[in-house]
Amino acid sequence: MTEHSDTSPVGRRTVLIALAVGAATAQQAPAATRTAASAPADAAAAVCTLTKEMTEGPYYLDGALVRSDITEGKAGVPLGLALTVVDSACTPIGNALVEIWHADALGEYSGYVGGNGHNESDDGIFLRGGVLTDSSGVADITTVYPGWYRGRCSHIHVKVHTGVTLTSDGSFTGGSTLHTGQLFFSETVTSAVAEVSPYSANTVTRTTLSQDSVYDGGGASSGLLTLTAVGGPASSGYTGTLTLGVSG
């Protein structure tokens, strides 16, 4: 299961990504993120870096559920994400829907299970979903550390929508997609996670961050998360923070 390696931007929009300092727990992370995002525009400008959008990839599914916990019982190293959405002046955008989707520990996407060589149940919704940002522009999402599959490093896909309408079945409709991108992980952390079960059962040769066809080495400007360990061993989990801003 090889994801498209097209590195062309999905659109011509420019996005701002400001790196937020990670917190010790998923609950603490938003507060640290809010501090950076809520700063005056002149102060925030010092930490904002322009970057391009990234490919959506072939594994997107419409109808993602609006929910803060997308694990669906999937085993893996806990990951708490605190993603902040800001505009071109680094002013937080509330009520924006931040949607993510990614592979499980064995490199399988819900709705496409089997493509990475593993047989497992497929409900079509595990590790997919999104939440609305709060008044500080923060979206908190609980998931597990993503695995890898043939030709790609560990990563998470992300879309930012505004003006959506929530539906009675727990999904959303309408609105505008302001950003399509990907989130990336420190190679040091991924190497440690790869030794933990069930990731250790993924026998597909792992593509490293530097070998990846999409990540361009730009650090935070390319979606590289700030990761903070929750405990000592990798199995205890991590929090990941990043501020995504949209311009134009």
C-alpha positions, 0 to 999 in steps of 0.5 A: 500500500503505497501512498501517492508521492506527489509533493505538489501543493493541493492548492495555492493557499499559503499557511502559517505554522507557528510552533507551540511549546508542548505540555506535560499532558494532553490536558495541559497542552492546550494552555501552552498552545493558547499562550502562543496563539493569543499573543499580539500579532506583532509578538506572534509574527516572530514565531510564524513561518510560511509553508505550503500545503501538502498532498491529501493522499489516496486514503481520505473518506467523507463523513468523518465523525466529529469527536475528540477521541478517534481511537475506536479501541485501536491499540497503540502508544497514546497520543494527545494532539493540541492543534491551534488554528490561527489566521494570517495575523496569528489571531485564533480562529474559533469554531473551525473543524480540524479533521485528521486521519492516519494509519494504525500501528500496523500501517492500515487505514480504516476503509482500506484494511489489507493494503499493508498486508495485515488482516484485521477488522475494519469499521471504516472509521477508526483513527478518523475524525475531527473536532471544532476549535474552542474560542482560543483556536485549540482543537484537542484530539485523542488518538494513538501514534501512527504506524507506517506503511510501504513508502511513507514515514509515520504521519497524520493527515489534517484538514481545516474546515470553516463554516461546517454544519454538524449533522444528526449522525455525528458527522458534518457537511458543507463549509470551506476547506482552508488547509490540507496538510500532514503532521510529522514526527521526530525520527528519534521518537518514532524509532522508540515507538517502533520497538513497542507492541503492536508496532513491533509486529509491523514487518514492513520496512520503515521509511524514515523521516529523511527518506519520506517523499512528502516531508521536505525537511522544513521542521515546524514549517512542514508540519513537524510536531513538538512532542513531549513524553508523558512518562518515561518509556515510549509506551506511556505516550506523547503529546504533540502540539502545533499551530496551523494558520491560514492566509488567503 
